[in-house]
Amino acid sequence: DVPPAQALQEIATTVQGATDLANQMLALAKLEQLRQQGAPEPQDWAPVVRAVSLDIAPLTADRGLDFSLEAAPAWVRAHPWALRELTRNLLHNAIKHGPPGSALEVRLGVDGGQAVLTVADEGPGISEPLRRRLFQPFSAGEAGSGSGLGLAICREIVEPLGGQIALENRRGDDRRPPGLDAVVRLPLAENAAR
């Protein structure tokens, strides 16, 4: 007994949630399939980061985010689909949790023998207990904020490649305000064409 417009909006929200969940479950299945294919070829992560950033540009515009991107060549041994999924999940989280009109920075570079992707938003950060469980499947940060699979998928991409993923609260200083940095480190591919 609700007005038709409200009923349609509630149906649309439910369908979108179910679609997102199905897509994330398919992503987990795809990761398993990729693992069975053996060692991936070296890929430059930078074009992937730029392409995903372009794909999500309408979302950053809708939230009025001040988006900045620095992507230096960083060759890693990973499937291009996995790199896209990893980058997309991290950017979607930052867009969702950063306040409207705030800054969103994406940086990809090389540090020693690792490619390092940092997605930095100006969101509220996370508590230590929440940080420990967010990489577990179905552990969303807050009720209704998603399926809780995005960061679990990221971990399932990163760890088999010998990398690390972390969520780091940023206290802020004279140069940057407080927020959250999602940091991924992947080993550089040896003998990659540069």
N, C-alpha and C positions, 0 to 999 in steps of 0.2 A: 504493500500500500504506500508506494512512494511515487512522486511525479516521474513521468517517463524520462525526462532529461537526466534526472538523478539516477534512475535505474540503468540507463544506457551508460552513464559514466562509471558506475560501479561494475557493470559487466565488462567494460573496456579495461578497467584497472585489473580485474581478475584475469582476463584473457592475456593481458600483457605480462602479468606476473607468471602465469603458466608457461607462456612462450619463452620468457627469459630463463626459467628453470629448465625447460626442455633443452634449450640451446646450451646451457652450461653442462647438463648431463651428457649431451652429445660431445661437448668439448673434452670431457674426461674420457669418454670412450675413444675419441680420436687420439688422445695422448697415448693411450695403451697401444693402439694400432701403430703409431709412429715408433714407439719403443721397440716393437717387434721387427721393424725394418732395418735395424742396425745403426751404425754410426752415421750421423748426418754430415753433409758436406759443409765446408766453411761458408759463412754468409756474412756480408757486411750488415750490421744491425742498423746503421744510420739511415739508409733509405726506408727501412721498415718503420722506424720511429717517425720520420718525416711524413710517410704515407698515412699512418694511423692518426697523427696529429691533424692532418688535413681532413681525414674522414670525420673526426670528432669536432671540427671547427664550428658546426652549427650548434652543438651543445654548449661549447664555451661561450659563444655569442649569446645564446639564450640566457645564460647566467651572468652575462656582463663581465666575464673574467678577463683580466689582463694577462694574456697568454704569451709566454716567451719560450723559445726553443733554441737550443744549441746541440748540434749532433755532429760530432767528429767521427770519421771512419773508425769502426770497432769490429774487427772480424772475429766471429765466434763459430763454434761448431754446433749448429742448431738448425732445426727445420724452420723454414720461413714462416709456416703457419703458426708454429709454437711461439716464435718471436712476436708475431702480430698479436696473438691472443694474450700473451704476457703484457705487452705494452698497452693494449686496449683495456684490459682489466684494471691496470694501475691508473690509467688516465680517467676511466669512468669513475673509479672510487674518489679520485681527487676532485673531479668536477662535482660529484654528488655531495662531498663533505666540506668543500671550500665555501665560504660565505659568498653570496652574490656580490659582484664588483671587486672581489679580491684578486690577488695575483696567483697564477699557476705557472710554475717553471718546470721545464723538462730539459734535462741535461744528459747527454751521452758522451762519454770520453773514455780514455784509457788511463789506468793507474797501475803502474808496474806491469804485471802479467795478466791484468783483468780488464774487461770492459765493464764500465760502471754506468748504470742508468739510475738517475735520481728524478723522481717526480715529487715536487715540493708544492704543497698547498698551504693556505693560511687557515685551515680548519682548527678545531679545538684541541687536536691531539687525542691520545688514547691513554687510558689507565694501564698500569702494568698487568693486572689480572686479565684485562681484555686483550692486550697485546699477545699474551701467551697463548690464548685460545683462538685468535682470529684466523690462523692458518689451518684450523681444523674444519672439515666439511660441515656445512650447515650452521656455522657460528657467525651470525650477523652481529654487527656492532650494536644495533638498537632494533627494537621490534619494528617490523615493517620496512627496514632499510634495504632489504634484498634477500636473496636466497641463502647467503652465507657460503657460496661456492667460489666466488671470484678469487679470493686470496688463496684458497685451497688449490685451485687450478694453477695459480702462479707458482705456488710451492712445488706442485707436481711437475711443472715445466723446469724450474730452476735446479732443484736438487739432483735429479738424474744427470744433469749436464755438469755437475761438479761445482755448482755455484751456491750463492747464499742470497737470501732475501730478508730484509728487515724493515720494520716500521720504527722510525726514530722521531720522538718529539723534539721540536726545535724551540728553544727558549726565547730566541730573538735577541737582537743586538742593535747597534746603530745602523747596520746595513740592511737587516732583514727582520720582519716581524715574526712572532711566534707562529708555529704551525706544525705540520707533519711532513716528514720526508720518507717516502718509500724508496728504498735503495736496493738495487739488484746488482750483484757482482757475478759475472760469468768469466771463466778462463778464456783467454785469447786463443784463437786457433793457431796452431803452429803451421808454418809453411803455407799460409793463406796468400792467395794472389792479392797484392795491394795495388 
